[in-house]
Amino acid sequence: MSFVEFINMCISQPALLITVLLTLGVVFVNGWTDAPNAIATCVSTRSMGARAAVLMAAVFNFLGVLVFSLFSKSVAETIYNMVDFSKVTTTSNENPALIALCAAMFAIVVWAVVAWWFGIPTSESHALIAGISGAAIVMGGFGGIHWGEWIKVIYGLVLSTVLGFVLGYITVKLVELIFKGVTRRKANSFFRGAQIAGGAAMAFMHGAQDGLKFIGVFLLGINLSTGTTTGNTDISLWLMLLISLTMGIGTSIGGYRIIKAVGMDMVKLEKYQGFSADVAGAICLLLASVTSIPVSTTHTKTTAIMGVGAAKRLSSVNWNVVKEMMYAWIFTFPGCALISALMTFLFLLIF
């Protein structure tokens, strides 16, 4: 579908236009709250200025979306196939499935903004999954969930939490062993540049994961507007640009509060530690992307930082900050799903 055809479709279908605007709102909030995790260590270790890091994140987010959508769009297809809005209960609405998707996007924005206000790096990936799942359950009961696809989310939760921590711990230990005989000045000089490369890798993989998740939602919305939940999943260049640009704007406007929480408050990192966390997080995201498992950039990066801090000593990690994050992660699935379900009921009544 060309961009002109897409615009004409939005003009002719107000419900699709609202869905698109709300989805872009979620992408914007993702850039606001998720993308800063990719560059948090670069900024906190003073390897890179905040503005330059945000610009780098925007560029590499786009490259991540572009490269992985060309070679593997499996993450987008997992999100696309996770729910079945065709199992619709009795309703008088003309396009109840599209209205439900609107409600889900609205719920995600509400959840994410509240979390941002308190400086808690929640996962918009999991909020997205919870939101569309809550709407699908309202529309058709638990039969509206494709559990074979949804179980990948559970795999991703374990992968991003456990593997992120373990890889962070192992990577920093290996770095310390390799650079054992190198002077601190030379090591800092090397890791200043290496930290930037690590942050770019994290931003690239963030685009590969989160950018493709939202592309999956766009494709779902387009097909729902035509009255079907199956259709072409080809990804246009204009859609990649739209997603990455919106995400980059969100990062530039509201990312600094999350950068502080992740990169400064949780663990005080040195340059080699920040590099280790970036490498560990990027490897974890790469493994998830090539195996079509949707994982959280937030979980991956923060648990990698925890692993790096714990490798020095457990007291290096501010466990009070970790506890707040854990609570937010635990309540994201039921909390966002419930808000989405309530919004779906409300939207169906109003529209």
C-alpha positions as CSV (number, residue, x, y, z in Angstrom):
1,M,0.0,0.0,0.0
2,S,1.3,3.4,-1.0
3,F,1.3,6.3,1.5
4,V,-1.3,8.2,-0.6
5,E,-3.6,5.1,-0.6
6,F,-3.2,4.9,3.2
7,I,-4.1,8.6,3.7
8,N,-7.2,8.2,1.5
9,M,-8.2,5.2,3.5
10,C,-7.8,7.1,6.8
11,I,-9.9,10.0,5.4
12,S,-12.7,7.8,4.3
13,Q,-12.7,5.8,7.6
14,P,-12.6,8.0,10.8
15,A,-12.3,4.9,13.0
16,L,-9.1,4.0,11.2
17,L,-7.8,7.5,11.5
18,I,-8.3,7.6,15.2
19,T,-6.6,4.2,15.5
20,V,-3.6,5.4,13.6
21,L,-3.3,8.6,15.7
22,L,-3.6,6.6,18.9
23,T,-1.0,4.0,17.6
24,L,1.4,6.8,16.8
25,G,0.7,8.1,20.3
26,V,1.8,4.8,21.7
27,V,4.9,4.8,19.4
28,F,5.7,8.4,20.7
29,V,5.3,7.3,24.3
30,N,7.5,4.2,23.5
31,G,10.2,6.7,22.4
32,W,9.5,8.7,25.5
33,T,9.9,5.8,27.9
34,D,11.5,2.8,26.2
35,A,14.1,4.1,23.7
36,P,16.0,6.1,26.4
37,N,17.0,2.7,27.9
38,A,19.2,2.0,24.9
39,I,21.3,5.2,25.4
40,A,21.0,5.5,29.2
41,T,24.5,4.1,29.9
42,C,26.1,6.3,27.2
43,V,24.8,9.4,28.8
44,S,25.3,8.4,32.5
45,T,29.0,7.5,31.9
46,R,29.5,10.8,30.0
47,S,30.7,9.0,26.9
48,M,28.2,11.0,24.9
49,G,26.1,14.1,25.4
50,A,22.3,13.6,25.8
51,R,21.3,15.4,22.6
52,A,23.9,13.6,20.5
53,A,22.8,10.3,22.1
54,V,19.1,11.0,21.3
55,L,20.0,11.8,17.7
56,M,22.0,8.6,17.5
57,A,19.1,6.6,18.9
58,A,16.7,8.0,16.4
59,V,19.0,7.1,13.4
60,F,19.8,3.6,14.7
61,N,16.1,2.9,15.6
62,F,15.2,3.5,12.0
63,L,18.1,1.3,10.8
64,G,16.9,-1.5,13.1
65,V,13.4,-1.3,11.7
66,L,14.6,-1.2,8.1
67,V,17.1,-4.0,8.3
68,F,15.0,-6.5,10.3
69,S,11.8,-5.7,8.3
70,L,13.8,-6.5,5.1
71,F,15.3,-9.8,6.4
72,S,12.9,-10.9,9.1
73,K,9.5,-9.5,10.0
74,S,8.7,-12.3,12.3
75,V,8.3,-10.1,15.4
76,A,5.7,-8.0,13.6
77,E,3.9,-11.1,12.5
78,T,3.9,-12.5,16.1
79,I,2.1,-9.3,17.3
80,Y,-0.2,-9.3,14.3
81,N,-1.2,-13.0,14.8
82,M,-1.4,-12.9,18.6
83,V,-5.1,-11.9,18.8
84,D,-8.2,-12.7,16.8
85,F,-10.7,-9.8,16.6
86,S,-13.0,-11.7,14.3
87,K,-14.5,-13.5,17.4
88,V,-16.9,-10.6,18.1
89,T,-19.7,-10.7,20.5
90,T,-23.1,-9.1,19.6
91,T,-22.7,-5.4,19.0
92,S,-24.4,-2.6,17.1
93,N,-21.2,-1.0,16.0
94,E,-20.2,-0.9,12.4
95,N,-16.6,-1.9,13.0
96,P,-16.3,-3.1,16.6
97,A,-12.9,-4.7,16.1
98,L,-11.3,-1.5,15.0
99,I,-13.0,0.4,17.9
100,A,-11.5,-2.2,20.3
101,L,-8.1,-1.7,18.9
102,C,-8.6,2.1,19.4
103,A,-9.4,1.4,23.1
104,A,-6.3,-0.7,23.5
105,M,-4.0,2.0,22.2
106,F,-5.7,4.6,24.4
107,A,-5.2,2.4,27.5
108,I,-1.5,1.9,26.6
109,V,-0.9,5.6,26.4
110,V,-2.6,6.2,29.8
111,W,-0.5,3.4,31.4
112,A,2.8,4.6,29.9
113,V,2.3,8.3,30.8
114,V,1.5,7.5,34.4
115,A,4.7,5.4,34.6
116,W,6.7,8.1,33.0
117,W,5.4,10.7,35.4
118,F,6.9,8.6,38.3
119,G,10.1,8.0,36.4
120,I,9.5,4.2,36.2
121,P,10.8,2.5,33.1
122,T,7.9,0.3,32.3
123,S,7.8,-1.9,29.2
124,E,5.6,-0.5,26.4
125,S,6.1,-3.8,24.7
126,H,4.3,-5.7,27.5
127,A,1.8,-2.9,27.8
128,L,1.1,-3.3,24.0
129,I,0.6,-7.0,24.4
130,A,-1.6,-6.6,27.5
131,G,-3.6,-3.9,25.9
132,I,-4.6,-5.7,22.7
133,S,-5.1,-8.9,24.7
134,G,-7.5,-7.2,27.1
135,A,-9.5,-5.8,24.1
136,A,-9.6,-9.1,22.3
137,I,-10.9,-10.9,25.4
138,V,-13.7,-8.4,25.7
139,M,-14.6,-8.9,22.0
140,G,-14.6,-12.7,22.0
141,G,-13.6,-14.1,25.4
142,F,-10.4,-16.1,25.8
143,G,-11.0,-17.6,22.4
144,G,-9.9,-14.2,21.0
145,I,-6.3,-15.0,22.1
146,H,-4.0,-17.2,20.0
147,W,-2.2,-18.8,22.8
148,G,0.5,-20.4,20.6
149,E,1.7,-16.9,19.8
150,W,1.0,-15.4,23.2
151,I,3.2,-18.0,24.9
152,K,6.1,-16.4,23.1
153,V,5.6,-13.4,25.4
154,I,6.2,-15.6,28.4
155,Y,9.4,-16.9,26.8
156,G,10.4,-13.4,26.1
157,L,9.8,-12.3,29.7
158,V,12.1,-15.1,31.0
159,L,14.6,-14.4,28.3
160,S,14.8,-10.7,28.8
161,T,15.0,-11.0,32.6
162,V,17.2,-14.0,33.2
163,L,19.4,-13.9,30.2
164,G,19.9,-10.1,30.4
165,F,21.1,-10.4,34.0
166,V,23.4,-13.5,33.3
167,L,24.9,-11.9,30.1
168,G,25.5,-8.7,31.9
169,Y,27.3,-10.5,34.7
170,I,29.4,-12.7,32.3
171,T,30.2,-9.9,29.9
172,V,31.6,-7.5,32.5
173,K,33.7,-10.3,34.1
174,L,35.2,-11.1,30.6
175,V,35.9,-7.4,30.0
176,E,37.6,-7.1,33.4
177,L,39.8,-10.1,32.6
178,I,40.8,-8.9,29.1
179,F,41.7,-5.4,30.3
180,K,43.3,-6.5,33.6
181,G,46.7,-5.2,32.7
182,V,45.6,-2.0,30.9
183,T,45.9,1.4,32.7
184,R,42.7,3.1,33.8
185,R,43.4,6.1,31.4
186,K,43.9,3.9,28.3
187,A,40.9,1.7,29.3
188,N,38.6,4.8,29.7
189,S,39.8,6.2,26.4
190,F,38.9,2.9,24.6
191,F,35.6,2.4,26.3
192,R,34.4,5.9,25.7
193,G,34.3,5.1,22.0
194,A,33.2,1.5,22.6
195,Q,30.4,2.8,24.8
196,I,29.0,4.8,21.9
197,A,29.2,1.8,19.6
198,G,27.4,-0.3,22.3
199,G,24.6,2.4,22.6
200,A,24.2,2.4,18.8
201,A,23.8,-1.4,18.9
202,M,21.2,-1.2,21.6
203,A,19.3,1.5,19.7
204,F,19.5,-0.6,16.5
205,M,18.1,-3.6,18.3
206,H,15.4,-1.5,20.0
207,G,14.2,-0.5,16.5
208,A,14.3,-4.2,15.4
209,Q,12.2,-5.2,18.4
210,D,9.8,-2.4,19.3
211,G,9.6,-0.8,15.9
212,L,8.4,-4.0,14.3
213,K,5.9,-4.6,17.2
214,F,4.1,-1.4,16.3
215,I,4.3,-2.1,12.6
216,G,2.4,-5.3,13.4
217,V,-0.3,-3.2,15.1
218,F,-0.5,-0.9,12.1
219,L,-0.9,-3.8,9.8
220,L,-3.6,-5.2,12.1
221,G,-5.5,-1.9,12.1
222,I,-5.3,-1.6,8.3
223,N,-6.7,-5.1,7.8
224,L,-9.4,-4.6,10.4
225,S,-10.5,-1.5,8.6
226,T,-11.3,-3.7,5.6
227,G,-13.2,-6.1,7.8
228,T,-10.6,-8.9,7.9
229,T,-8.0,-10.0,10.4
230,T,-5.8,-11.7,7.7
231,G,-4.0,-10.0,4.9
232,N,-0.8,-8.8,3.4
233,T,2.0,-8.2,5.9
234,D,4.4,-6.5,3.5
235,I,6.0,-3.5,5.2
236,S,6.3,-0.3,3.2
237,L,9.3,2.1,3.5
238,W,7.0,5.0,4.5
239,L,5.7,3.0,7.4
240,M,9.2,2.3,8.7
241,L,10.0,6.0,8.4
242,L,6.8,7.0,10.2
243,I,7.4,4.7,13.1
244,S,11.1,5.5,13.6
245,L,10.6,9.3,13.2
246,T,7.7,9.3,15.8
247,M,9.8,7.2,18.2
248,G,12.8,9.5,17.8
249,I,10.7,12.6,18.5
250,G,9.3,11.0,21.7
251,T,12.9,10.2,22.8
252,S,14.0,13.7,22.3
253,I,11.2,15.2,24.3
254,G,10.8,13.0,27.3
255,G,13.6,10.6,27.6
256,Y,15.8,12.2,30.2
257,R,13.9,11.2,33.2
258,I,14.1,7.5,32.2
259,I,17.8,7.9,31.4
260,K,18.4,9.1,35.0
261,A,16.4,6.2,36.5
262,V,18.1,3.5,34.5
263,G,21.6,4.9,34.0
264,M,22.2,6.8,37.2
265,D,19.9,5.9,40.0
266,M,19.9,2.1,39.8
267,V,23.7,1.5,39.5
268,K,26.6,3.9,39.3
269,L,28.4,2.7,36.2
270,E,31.9,3.2,34.9
271,K,32.5,3.3,31.2
272,Y,33.6,-0.4,30.8
273,Q,30.5,-1.4,32.9
274,G,28.2,0.6,30.6
275,F,29.8,-1.0,27.6
276,S,29.3,-4.4,29.1
277,A,25.6,-3.7,29.8
278,D,25.1,-2.5,26.2
279,V,26.8,-5.5,24.7
280,A,24.8,-8.0,26.9
281,G,21.5,-6.2,26.1
282,A,22.1,-6.1,22.4
283,I,23.0,-9.8,22.2
284,C,19.9,-10.7,24.1
285,L,17.7,-8.6,21.8
286,L,19.4,-10.1,18.8
287,L,18.7,-13.6,19.9
288,A,15.0,-12.7,20.6
289,S,14.6,-11.0,17.2
290,V,16.0,-13.9,15.1
291,T,13.8,-16.4,17.0
292,S,10.7,-14.2,16.6
293,I,10.2,-13.7,20.3
294,P,8.9,-10.3,21.4
295,V,10.9,-9.1,24.3
296,S,11.1,-5.9,26.3
297,T,14.0,-3.5,25.7
298,T,13.4,-2.1,29.1
299,H,13.6,-5.5,30.8
300,T,16.7,-6.5,28.8
301,K,18.7,-3.4,29.4
302,T,17.8,-2.9,33.1
303,T,18.5,-6.5,34.0
304,A,21.8,-6.4,32.1
305,I,22.7,-3.3,34.2
306,M,21.7,-5.2,37.3
307,G,24.0,-8.1,36.3
308,V,26.9,-5.7,35.7
309,G,26.4,-4.1,39.1
310,A,26.0,-7.4,40.9
311,A,29.3,-8.7,39.3
312,K,31.1,-6.1,41.4
313,R,29.1,-6.6,44.6
314,L,25.4,-6.9,45.3
315,S,25.4,-3.6,47.2
316,S,26.4,-1.8,44.0
317,V,22.8,-2.1,42.9
318,N,20.1,0.2,44.3
319,W,17.6,-2.5,45.1
320,N,15.0,0.0,46.1
321,V,14.9,1.3,42.5
322,V,14.9,-2.3,41.2
323,K,12.0,-3.1,43.5
324,E,9.9,-0.2,42.1
325,M,10.7,-1.4,38.5
326,M,9.7,-5.0,39.4
327,Y,6.4,-3.9,40.8
328,A,5.7,-1.9,37.6
329,W,6.7,-4.9,35.4
330,I,4.5,-7.3,37.4
331,F,1.4,-5.1,37.3
332,T,1.8,-4.1,33.6
333,F,0.0,-7.2,32.3
334,P,-3.1,-7.2,34.6
335,G,-3.2,-3.4,35.0
336,C,-2.9,-2.5,31.3
337,A,-5.2,-5.4,30.2
338,L,-7.9,-4.2,32.7
339,I,-7.7,-0.6,31.6
340,S,-7.9,-1.8,28.0
341,A,-10.9,-3.9,28.7
342,L,-12.7,-1.0,30.5
343,M,-11.8,1.3,27.6
344,T,-13.1,-1.2,25.1
345,F,-16.5,-1.4,26.9
346,L,-16.6,2.4,27.1
347,F,-15.6,3.0,23.5
348,L,-18.2,0.5,22.2
349,L,-20.9,2.4,24.1
350,I,-19.8,5.8,22.9
351,F,-19.0,5.0,19.3
